[in-house]
Amino acid sequence: MTEAPGTSTVPLLRIAACASVAGVVAVSVVFALLGDVPRGEPAAVLDHVNDRPWVWMRLSGIMGMLAWVVAFAALARSMRGERARAVAGLAQSLLVVAVAVFAVDYAVDGVGVAQVANAWADGTAPRDELLQQTQTLELVAGGLSILSQALLGLALLVHALAQLNTDEFPKPLTWIGIVGCAGWFLGGSLRFAGVPGVSFELFVPFTMVAMVWVVGVGVVAWRRGSALARAAS
C-alpha cells in the first residue's frame, strides 16, 4: 500500500501527534482545576468561579478541543486507503460540529458566568438578580454541555472506526478507542435524554479511556512520521 497522495504526509503526522497530545494535556488540566462545581446552588457556584481563573480555564478547554480538530484533520489526510479517508472525513465533519457546540457551552459558562461572578464579588448589582442570572446561564450551559459530550463521543467513535480500515494503527489501540468513545457517546446520549440515574460521573471513565487512546494515536503518528522521514532520507 502507498501513502496518501501528496508530499506532506510527514508534516501532517507531526502536526497530528503534537496537537493530539496538546489537546489532552489542555483538557486534563482544565478538568483538574475545575473542582467539584456546586451545580444547582447559584451563590456557591459564583463563589467557586471567583476562586479560579475561570475565563482562562474555559479558553484553555476550547483551545484543547480545537487542537483535536487539527490533529484528527491531519490524521484524516495522512491515512492510507480510500475507505479509511472517507470515514475519517465524515468523522471530521462531526467533530467540527461537536467542538463548535463545546465552544459555545464554554463561552456561556466561561464569560457569562464569570461576569456575573465578578458583579457578585463587587456587589455592583442586586444579589437576587445575579442569582437568577446564574440559574439561567447554568441551564443554558448545562444543556449545551450534555449535547457536546454526546457529539464528541460520536465524532471520536467514527474516527476510531476509520482506523479499523487501515493498517497504520495497532488494532488493540483502535479497540480501546472504540470502547472509550462508544461509552462516551452512549453516556452523553442517555444523559441528554434524561434517563434517570445517568450522571456525568458515570461516563467519565470512558472519556478517560478515550483520552488515553488519543495520546496513543499521537504516539503512533509521531513514530510513523519518523519512519517515513528516515525512509525518505
Disulfide bonds with the S-S distance in Angstrom:
none
